[in-house]
Amino acid sequence: PQLAPTPPRLYAVTLRGRRPPKGRLRLDAWFYPMAVGEPLPTLPIWLAADLRVMLPLETSYQETCRILGFE
């Protein structure tokens, strides 16, 4: 997802660094707009230029609240 010309006040971002064979280091960014009261997004977390895991922020948040007794 891309940000609009006027970005939202709240968003999540994930980055990936990579170096093309004959080029300078590149940084790719993905922006995910968020809103209060809406579920949190699932973000790709880059472990290498071609390896990612998906991080479900909403599920992680809910589990953390449950463990800490904030339900």
Biotite code that builds the C-alpha atoms (Angstrom):
import biotite.structure as struc

atoms = struc.array([
    struc.Atom([0.000, 0.000, 0.000], chain_id="A", res_id=1, res_name="PRO", atom_name="CA", element="C"),
    struc.Atom([1.047, 3.568, -0.646], chain_id="A", res_id=2, res_name="GLN", atom_name="CA", element="C"),
    struc.Atom([0.321, 6.688, 1.339], chain_id="A", res_id=3, res_name="LEU", atom_name="CA", element="C"),
    struc.Atom([-1.963, 9.308, -0.143], chain_id="A", res_id=4, res_name="ALA", atom_name="CA", element="C"),
    struc.Atom([-0.640, 12.842, -0.773], chain_id="A", res_id=5, res_name="PRO", atom_name="CA", element="C"),
    struc.Atom([-1.922, 13.681, 2.719], chain_id="A", res_id=6, res_name="THR", atom_name="CA", element="C"),
    struc.Atom([-0.856, 10.681, 4.814], chain_id="A", res_id=7, res_name="PRO", atom_name="CA", element="C"),
    struc.Atom([-3.032, 9.430, 7.668], chain_id="A", res_id=8, res_name="PRO", atom_name="CA", element="C"),
    struc.Atom([-2.045, 10.383, 11.185], chain_id="A", res_id=9, res_name="ARG", atom_name="CA", element="C"),
    struc.Atom([-1.601, 6.751, 12.142], chain_id="A", res_id=10, res_name="LEU", atom_name="CA", element="C"),
    struc.Atom([0.068, 4.072, 10.059], chain_id="A", res_id=11, res_name="TYR", atom_name="CA", element="C"),
    struc.Atom([2.374, 1.081, 10.309], chain_id="A", res_id=12, res_name="ALA", atom_name="CA", element="C"),
    struc.Atom([5.422, 0.700, 8.118], chain_id="A", res_id=13, res_name="VAL", atom_name="CA", element="C"),
    struc.Atom([7.756, -2.139, 7.269], chain_id="A", res_id=14, res_name="THR", atom_name="CA", element="C"),
    struc.Atom([11.087, -1.898, 5.463], chain_id="A", res_id=15, res_name="LEU", atom_name="CA", element="C"),
    struc.Atom([13.297, -4.163, 3.389], chain_id="A", res_id=16, res_name="ARG", atom_name="CA", element="C"),
    struc.Atom([16.919, -3.439, 2.582], chain_id="A", res_id=17, res_name="GLY", atom_name="CA", element="C"),
    struc.Atom([18.391, -5.024, -0.525], chain_id="A", res_id=18, res_name="ARG", atom_name="CA", element="C"),
    struc.Atom([21.406, -4.580, -2.743], chain_id="A", res_id=19, res_name="ARG", atom_name="CA", element="C"),
    struc.Atom([21.041, -5.258, -6.485], chain_id="A", res_id=20, res_name="PRO", atom_name="CA", element="C"),
    struc.Atom([24.008, -7.126, -8.044], chain_id="A", res_id=21, res_name="PRO", atom_name="CA", element="C"),
    struc.Atom([25.508, -3.939, -9.494], chain_id="A", res_id=22, res_name="LYS", atom_name="CA", element="C"),
    struc.Atom([23.857, -1.220, -7.541], chain_id="A", res_id=23, res_name="GLY", atom_name="CA", element="C"),
    struc.Atom([23.616, 0.762, -4.382], chain_id="A", res_id=24, res_name="ARG", atom_name="CA", element="C"),
    struc.Atom([21.685, -0.369, -1.356], chain_id="A", res_id=25, res_name="LEU", atom_name="CA", element="C"),
    struc.Atom([17.939, 0.102, -1.836], chain_id="A", res_id=26, res_name="ARG", atom_name="CA", element="C"),
    struc.Atom([15.350, 0.492, 0.856], chain_id="A", res_id=27, res_name="LEU", atom_name="CA", element="C"),
    struc.Atom([11.791, -0.582, 0.056], chain_id="A", res_id=28, res_name="ASP", atom_name="CA", element="C"),
    struc.Atom([8.985, 0.629, 2.327], chain_id="A", res_id=29, res_name="ALA", atom_name="CA", element="C"),
    struc.Atom([5.371, -0.471, 2.690], chain_id="A", res_id=30, res_name="TRP", atom_name="CA", element="C"),
    struc.Atom([2.873, 1.732, 4.519], chain_id="A", res_id=31, res_name="PHE", atom_name="CA", element="C"),
    struc.Atom([-0.364, 0.474, 6.043], chain_id="A", res_id=32, res_name="TYR", atom_name="CA", element="C"),
    struc.Atom([-2.877, 3.150, 7.111], chain_id="A", res_id=33, res_name="PRO", atom_name="CA", element="C"),
    struc.Atom([-4.490, 2.461, 10.475], chain_id="A", res_id=34, res_name="MET", atom_name="CA", element="C"),
    struc.Atom([-7.500, 3.909, 12.301], chain_id="A", res_id=35, res_name="ALA", atom_name="CA", element="C"),
    struc.Atom([-8.574, 3.826, 15.927], chain_id="A", res_id=36, res_name="VAL", atom_name="CA", element="C"),
    struc.Atom([-11.160, 1.090, 16.418], chain_id="A", res_id=37, res_name="GLY", atom_name="CA", element="C"),
    struc.Atom([-10.087, -0.851, 13.326], chain_id="A", res_id=38, res_name="GLU", atom_name="CA", element="C"),
    struc.Atom([-8.108, -4.128, 13.430], chain_id="A", res_id=39, res_name="PRO", atom_name="CA", element="C"),
    struc.Atom([-4.343, -3.790, 13.201], chain_id="A", res_id=40, res_name="LEU", atom_name="CA", element="C"),
    struc.Atom([-2.752, -4.900, 9.906], chain_id="A", res_id=41, res_name="PRO", atom_name="CA", element="C"),
    struc.Atom([-0.623, -7.921, 9.144], chain_id="A", res_id=42, res_name="THR", atom_name="CA", element="C"),
    struc.Atom([2.864, -6.795, 8.114], chain_id="A", res_id=43, res_name="LEU", atom_name="CA", element="C"),
    struc.Atom([5.654, -8.577, 6.259], chain_id="A", res_id=44, res_name="PRO", atom_name="CA", element="C"),
    struc.Atom([8.815, -8.660, 8.378], chain_id="A", res_id=45, res_name="ILE", atom_name="CA", element="C"),
    struc.Atom([11.847, -9.096, 6.138], chain_id="A", res_id=46, res_name="TRP", atom_name="CA", element="C"),
    struc.Atom([14.516, -11.484, 7.408], chain_id="A", res_id=47, res_name="LEU", atom_name="CA", element="C"),
    struc.Atom([16.494, -11.261, 4.144], chain_id="A", res_id=48, res_name="ALA", atom_name="CA", element="C"),
    struc.Atom([15.955, -9.603, 0.758], chain_id="A", res_id=49, res_name="ALA", atom_name="CA", element="C"),
    struc.Atom([13.964, -12.628, -0.401], chain_id="A", res_id=50, res_name="ASP", atom_name="CA", element="C"),
    struc.Atom([12.699, -14.055, 2.908], chain_id="A", res_id=51, res_name="LEU", atom_name="CA", element="C"),
    struc.Atom([9.826, -12.710, 4.972], chain_id="A", res_id=52, res_name="ARG", atom_name="CA", element="C"),
    struc.Atom([7.435, -13.771, 7.684], chain_id="A", res_id=53, res_name="VAL", atom_name="CA", element="C"),
    struc.Atom([4.010, -12.254, 8.143], chain_id="A", res_id=54, res_name="MET", atom_name="CA", element="C"),
    struc.Atom([3.378, -10.615, 11.519], chain_id="A", res_id=55, res_name="LEU", atom_name="CA", element="C"),
    struc.Atom([-0.322, -10.375, 12.416], chain_id="A", res_id=56, res_name="PRO", atom_name="CA", element="C"),
    struc.Atom([-0.303, -7.272, 14.614], chain_id="A", res_id=57, res_name="LEU", atom_name="CA", element="C"),
    struc.Atom([-3.950, -7.590, 15.697], chain_id="A", res_id=58, res_name="GLU", atom_name="CA", element="C"),
    struc.Atom([-3.489, -11.182, 16.870], chain_id="A", res_id=59, res_name="THR", atom_name="CA", element="C"),
    struc.Atom([-0.234, -10.262, 18.641], chain_id="A", res_id=60, res_name="SER", atom_name="CA", element="C"),
    struc.Atom([-1.909, -7.297, 20.344], chain_id="A", res_id=61, res_name="TYR", atom_name="CA", element="C"),
    struc.Atom([-4.892, -9.359, 21.515], chain_id="A", res_id=62, res_name="GLN", atom_name="CA", element="C"),
    struc.Atom([-2.661, -12.128, 22.878], chain_id="A", res_id=63, res_name="GLU", atom_name="CA", element="C"),
    struc.Atom([-0.452, -9.625, 24.720], chain_id="A", res_id=64, res_name="THR", atom_name="CA", element="C"),
    struc.Atom([-3.523, -8.003, 26.300], chain_id="A", res_id=65, res_name="CYS", atom_name="CA", element="C"),
    struc.Atom([-4.813, -11.443, 27.333], chain_id="A", res_id=66, res_name="ARG", atom_name="CA", element="C"),
    struc.Atom([-1.486, -12.451, 28.902], chain_id="A", res_id=67, res_name="ILE", atom_name="CA", element="C"),
    struc.Atom([-1.194, -9.147, 30.778], chain_id="A", res_id=68, res_name="LEU", atom_name="CA", element="C"),
    struc.Atom([-4.794, -9.330, 31.978], chain_id="A", res_id=69, res_name="GLY", atom_name="CA", element="C"),
    struc.Atom([-6.031, -6.259, 30.080], chain_id="A", res_id=70, res_name="PHE", atom_name="CA", element="C"),
    struc.Atom([-9.136, -7.959, 28.693], chain_id="A", res_id=71, res_name="GLU", atom_name="CA", element="C"),
])
